[in-house]
Amino acid sequence: MTEASGHTLLRLMTWLSPAFPVGAFSYSHGIERAIEEGVIGDRAGLVGWLGELLVRGSGWNDAVLLAESWRQAKAGGASQAAELAEALVGSRERHMETTLQGEAFIAGLASWSNKARPAVPEGAPYPVAVGAAAAQNGIAVEAALTAYLHAFDSNLVQAAVRLVPLGQKDGVAALAALEETVLATAARAAGSTLDDLGSSAFMSEIMAMRHETQYSRVFRS
């Protein structure tokens, strides 16, 4: 590993770690409602749910948008990817989830230098902000995708650990079970185009919308 690649790896690990202040812990991405309705009740159900999101749901669309913003940033700017990503959001709190995390992510880059900050509009959705920042900082698109999707899964696993509830061992086992899906999705998304956008994970979208009006809840979204 060269000094340059070592720095980019450390930067990527920091940006997508739970310690990075994007507020991801506030959101369950509709999982809280799915648990409330008994759709997710154990580790197997959680792994199946997250796998669907990665392959044909919001995780996949995030990956396509991240890759597109990476390419657009390399060409000079990612405003078009940001506009499209925002237009595709299906509900009010999903919109909050992606735009507020994107805004917090960009703000967090100030800990490095102005050179780390990508050319994206204010309030750019989270995957767009991450993709553009990766391009700006010389991080390969597939590496950025892999880290982003792993962070996406990790955050939702932690929500399920609290809500199902699952033990920490079950949480780690769920992440282990999702490794191949994360890697395959990242590799597929690295070669994707906007024509590959599309979701058929309707239950996840419905749960996110129902969650907005849930009487008692721990998370947003």
Contacts in CASP RR format, 6 or more apart in sequence:
PFRMAT RR
TARGET T0000
AUTHOR 0000-0000-0000
METHOD contacts of the structure
MODEL  1
MTEASGHTLLRLMTWLSPAFPVGAFSYSHGIERAIEEGVIGDRAGLVGWL
GELLVRGSGWNDAVLLAESWRQAKAGGASQAAELAEALVGSRERHMETTL
QGEAFIAGLASWSNKARPAVPEGAPYPVAVGAAAAQNGIAVEAALTAYLH
AFDSNLVQAAVRLVPLGQKDGVAALAALEETVLATAARAAGSTLDDLGSS
AFMSEIMAMRHETQYSRVFRS
1 9 0 8 1.000
8 137 0 8 1.000
8 138 0 8 1.000
8 139 0 8 1.000
8 143 0 8 1.000
9 143 0 8 1.000
11 112 0 8 1.000
11 116 0 8 1.000
11 137 0 8 1.000
11 139 0 8 1.000
12 134 0 8 1.000
12 139 0 8 1.000
12 143 0 8 1.000
12 144 0 8 1.000
12 147 0 8 1.000
13 147 0 8 1.000
14 20 0 8 1.000
15 105 0 8 1.000
15 109 0 8 1.000
15 130 0 8 1.000
15 133 0 8 1.000
15 147 0 8 1.000
16 130 0 8 1.000
16 147 0 8 1.000
16 148 0 8 1.000
16 150 0 8 1.000
16 151 0 8 1.000
17 151 0 8 1.000
18 24 0 8 1.000
18 25 0 8 1.000
18 151 0 8 1.000
18 154 0 8 1.000
18 155 0 8 1.000
18 158 0 8 1.000
20 105 0 8 1.000
20 108 0 8 1.000
21 104 0 8 1.000
21 107 0 8 1.000
21 108 0 8 1.000
22 101 0 8 1.000
22 102 0 8 1.000
22 104 0 8 1.000
22 105 0 8 1.000
22 126 0 8 1.000
23 100 0 8 1.000
23 101 0 8 1.000
23 104 0 8 1.000
24 101 0 8 1.000
24 151 0 8 1.000
24 155 0 8 1.000
25 155 0 8 1.000
25 158 0 8 1.000
26 219 0 8 1.000
26 220 0 8 1.000
26 221 0 8 1.000
27 93 0 8 1.000
27 97 0 8 1.000
27 101 0 8 1.000
27 155 0 8 1.000
27 159 0 8 1.000
27 219 0 8 1.000
27 220 0 8 1.000
27 221 0 8 1.000
28 156 0 8 1.000
28 159 0 8 1.000
28 163 0 8 1.000
28 211 0 8 1.000
28 218 0 8 1.000
28 219 0 8 1.000
28 220 0 8 1.000
28 221 0 8 1.000
29 53 0 8 1.000
29 58 0 8 1.000
29 94 0 8 1.000
29 97 0 8 1.000
29 155 0 8 1.000
29 156 0 8 1.000
29 159 0 8 1.000
29 204 0 8 1.000
29 208 0 8 1.000
29 221 0 8 1.000
30 204 0 8 1.000
30 207 0 8 1.000
30 208 0 8 1.000
30 211 0 8 1.000
30 219 0 8 1.000
30 221 0 8 1.000
31 40 0 8 1.000
31 46 0 8 1.000
31 49 0 8 1.000
31 156 0 8 1.000
31 159 0 8 1.000
31 160 0 8 1.000
31 163 0 8 1.000
31 207 0 8 1.000
31 219 0 8 1.000
32 159 0 8 1.000
32 163 0 8 1.000
32 211 0 8 1.000
32 214 0 8 1.000
32 217 0 8 1.000
32 218 0 8 1.000
32 219 0 8 1.000
33 207 0 8 1.000
33 208 0 8 1.000
33 210 0 8 1.000
33 211 0 8 1.000
33 214 0 8 1.000
34 40 0 8 1.000
34 49 0 8 1.000
34 203 0 8 1.000
34 204 0 8 1.000
34 207 0 8 1.000
35 41 0 8 1.000
35 160 0 8 1.000
35 163 0 8 1.000
35 164 0 8 1.000
36 214 0 8 1.000
37 207 0 8 1.000
37 210 0 8 1.000
39 49 0 8 1.000
39 203 0 8 1.000
39 207 0 8 1.000
40 46 0 8 1.000
40 49 0 8 1.000
40 160 0 8 1.000
40 164 0 8 1.000
41 164 0 8 1.000
42 164 0 8 1.000
42 166 0 8 1.000
43 166 0 8 1.000
43 170 0 8 1.000
43 171 0 8 1.000
43 173 0 8 1.000
43 174 0 8 1.000
46 156 0 8 1.000
46 157 0 8 1.000
46 160 0 8 1.000
46 164 0 8 1.000
46 166 0 8 1.000
46 171 0 8 1.000
46 174 0 8 1.000
47 174 0 8 1.000
47 177 0 8 1.000
47 178 0 8 1.000
49 204 0 8 1.000
50 153 0 8 1.000
50 156 0 8 1.000
50 157 0 8 1.000
50 174 0 8 1.000
50 178 0 8 1.000
51 178 0 8 1.000
51 181 0 8 1.000
52 201 0 8 1.000
52 204 0 8 1.000
53 59 0 8 1.000
53 60 0 8 1.000
53 152 0 8 1.000
53 201 0 8 1.000
53 204 0 8 1.000
54 60 0 8 1.000
54 63 0 8 1.000
54 149 0 8 1.000
54 152 0 8 1.000
54 153 0 8 1.000
54 178 0 8 1.000
54 181 0 8 1.000
54 182 0 8 1.000
54 185 0 8 1.000
55 181 0 8 1.000
55 185 0 8 1.000
56 198 0 8 1.000
56 199 0 8 1.000
56 200 0 8 1.000
56 201 0 8 1.000
57 198 0 8 1.000
57 199 0 8 1.000
57 200 0 8 1.000
57 201 0 8 1.000
57 204 0 8 1.000
58 94 0 8 1.000
58 199 0 8 1.000
58 201 0 8 1.000
58 204 0 8 1.000
58 205 0 8 1.000
59 149 0 8 1.000
59 152 0 8 1.000
59 185 0 8 1.000
60 185 0 8 1.000
60 189 0 8 1.000
60 198 0 8 1.000
60 199 0 8 1.000
61 88 0 8 1.000
61 197 0 8 1.000
61 198 0 8 1.000
61 199 0 8 1.000
62 126 0 8 1.000
62 127 0 8 1.000
62 148 0 8 1.000
62 149 0 8 1.000
62 152 0 8 1.000
63 127 0 8 1.000
63 145 0 8 1.000
63 148 0 8 1.000
63 149 0 8 1.000
63 185 0 8 1.000
63 186 0 8 1.000
63 188 0 8 1.000
63 189 0 8 1.000
63 192 0 8 1.000
64 189 0 8 1.000
64 192 0 8 1.000
64 193 0 8 1.000
64 194 0 8 1.000
64 196 0 8 1.000
64 197 0 8 1.000
65 81 0 8 1.000
65 84 0 8 1.000
65 85 0 8 1.000
65 88 0 8 1.000
65 125 0 8 1.000
65 127 0 8 1.000
65 128 0 8 1.000
65 197 0 8 1.000
66 127 0 8 1.000
66 128 0 8 1.000
66 130 0 8 1.000
66 131 0 8 1.000
66 134 0 8 1.000
66 141 0 8 1.000
66 144 0 8 1.000
66 145 0 8 1.000
66 148 0 8 1.000
66 189 0 8 1.000
67 131 0 8 1.000
67 141 0 8 1.000
67 145 0 8 1.000
67 189 0 8 1.000
67 190 0 8 1.000
67 191 0 8 1.000
67 192 0 8 1.000
68 78 0 8 1.000
68 81 0 8 1.000
68 84 0 8 1.000
68 192 0 8 1.000
68 193 0 8 1.000
68 194 0 8 1.000
69 78 0 8 1.000
69 81 0 8 1.000
69 82 0 8 1.000
69 85 0 8 1.000
69 120 0 8 1.000
69 127 0 8 1.000
69 128 0 8 1.000
69 129 0 8 1.000
69 130 0 8 1.000
69 131 0 8 1.000
69 132 0 8 1.000
69 135 0 8 1.000
70 131 0 8 1.000
70 132 0 8 1.000
70 134 0 8 1.000
70 135 0 8 1.000
70 141 0 8 1.000
70 144 0 8 1.000
71 135 0 8 1.000
71 141 0 8 1.000
72 78 0 8 1.000
72 79 0 8 1.000
72 80 0 8 1.000
72 81 0 8 1.000
72 132 0 8 1.000
73 118 0 8 1.000
73 119 0 8 1.000
73 120 0 8 1.000
73 131 0 8 1.000
73 132 0 8 1.000
73 133 0 8 1.000
73 135 0 8 1.000
73 136 0 8 1.000
74 135 0 8 1.000
76 119 0 8 1.000
77 118 0 8 1.000
77 119 0 8 1.000
77 120 0 8 1.000
77 132 0 8 1.000
78 118 0 8 1.000
78 119 0 8 1.000
78 120 0 8 1.000
78 124 0 8 1.000
78 128 0 8 1.000
78 131 0 8 1.000
78 132 0 8 1.000
79 119 0 8 1.000
79 120 0 8 1.000
79 121 0 8 1.000
81 128 0 8 1.000
81 132 0 8 1.000
82 120 0 8 1.000
82 121 0 8 1.000
82 123 0 8 1.000
82 124 0 8 1.000
82 125 0 8 1.000
82 128 0 8 1.000
83 121 0 8 1.000
84 194 0 8 1.000
85 98 0 8 1.000
85 124 0 8 1.000
85 125 0 8 1.000
85 127 0 8 1.000
85 128 0 8 1.000
86 95 0 8 1.000
86 98 0 8 1.000
86 99 0 8 1.000
86 124 0 8 1.000
86 125 0 8 1.000
88 197 0 8 1.000
89 95 0 8 1.000
89 98 0 8 1.000
89 125 0 8 1.000
90 205 0 8 1.000
90 208 0 8 1.000
90 209 0 8 1.000
91 205 0 8 1.000
91 208 0 8 1.000
91 209 0 8 1.000
91 212 0 8 1.000
92 212 0 8 1.000
93 208 0 8 1.000
93 211 0 8 1.000
93 212 0 8 1.000
93 220 0 8 1.000
93 221 0 8 1.000
94 205 0 8 1.000
94 208 0 8 1.000
94 221 0 8 1.000
96 220 0 8 1.000
96 221 0 8 1.000
97 126 0 8 1.000
97 220 0 8 1.000
97 221 0 8 1.000
98 125 0 8 1.000
98 126 0 8 1.000
98 127 0 8 1.000
99 123 0 8 1.000
99 124 0 8 1.000
99 125 0 8 1.000
99 126 0 8 1.000
101 126 0 8 1.000
102 123 0 8 1.000
102 124 0 8 1.000
102 125 0 8 1.000
102 126 0 8 1.000
102 128 0 8 1.000
102 129 0 8 1.000
102 130 0 8 1.000
103 122 0 8 1.000
103 123 0 8 1.000
103 124 0 8 1.000
103 129 0 8 1.000
105 126 0 8 1.000
105 129 0 8 1.000
105 130 0 8 1.000
105 133 0 8 1.000
106 117 0 8 1.000
106 118 0 8 1.000
106 120 0 8 1.000
106 123 0 8 1.000
106 124 0 8 1.000
106 129 0 8 1.000
106 133 0 8 1.000
109 116 0 8 1.000
109 117 0 8 1.000
109 133 0 8 1.000
110 117 0 8 1.000
115 136 0 8 1.000
115 137 0 8 1.000
116 133 0 8 1.000
116 136 0 8 1.000
116 137 0 8 1.000
117 133 0 8 1.000
117 136 0 8 1.000
118 129 0 8 1.000
118 131 0 8 1.000
118 132 0 8 1.000
118 133 0 8 1.000
118 135 0 8 1.000
118 136 0 8 1.000
119 132 0 8 1.000
119 136 0 8 1.000
120 128 0 8 1.000
120 129 0 8 1.000
120 132 0 8 1.000
123 129 0 8 1.000
124 132 0 8 1.000
127 148 0 8 1.000
130 144 0 8 1.000
130 148 0 8 1.000
131 141 0 8 1.000
131 144 0 8 1.000
131 148 0 8 1.000
133 139 0 8 1.000
134 140 0 8 1.000
134 141 0 8 1.000
134 143 0 8 1.000
134 144 0 8 1.000
135 141 0 8 1.000
141 190 0 8 1.000
142 186 0 8 1.000
142 187 0 8 1.000
142 190 0 8 1.000
145 185 0 8 1.000
145 186 0 8 1.000
145 189 0 8 1.000
145 190 0 8 1.000
146 182 0 8 1.000
146 183 0 8 1.000
146 186 0 8 1.000
149 182 0 8 1.000
149 185 0 8 1.000
149 186 0 8 1.000
150 175 0 8 1.000
150 182 0 8 1.000
153 174 0 8 1.000
153 175 0 8 1.000
153 178 0 8 1.000
153 182 0 8 1.000
154 175 0 8 1.000
157 171 0 8 1.000
157 174 0 8 1.000
157 175 0 8 1.000
158 171 0 8 1.000
159 219 0 8 1.000
160 166 0 8 1.000
160 171 0 8 1.000
160 174 0 8 1.000
161 167 0 8 1.000
161 168 0 8 1.000
161 170 0 8 1.000
161 171 0 8 1.000
162 218 0 8 1.000
163 218 0 8 1.000
166 174 0 8 1.000
189 196 0 8 1.000
199 205 0 8 1.000
208 221 0 8 1.000
211 217 0 8 1.000
211 219 0 8 1.000
211 221 0 8 1.000
212 221 0 8 1.000
END
